[in-house]
Amino acid sequence: MNIDRIIELVKQFRKENYKDLFGALIVFEKLDYYWEEQLEELNNKDIDYLEQKYQEFMENDNYTSLLNQELLEGGVE
């Protein structure tokens, strides 16, 4: 991992909306080889799906608790 890049990304994340970042990460993970074409085809139905996944994530205590606990135990401040 590149520490300078991590710092740059954290600074960028702080400027952005968490929900939008969450959605972008899901889209990024789902795109395959033809990602540029797929990205151009993103539509409101896809956004509705992302909103649903975000809501499920935020309402699921297991995911958020595991992430928070892992960060606390790992020493990330």
Summary of the structure (lengths in Angstrom):
residues: 77
radius of gyration: 14.9
end to end distance: 17.8
largest distance: 40.8
contacts: 143
relative contact order: 0.08
helix: 81%
strand: 0%
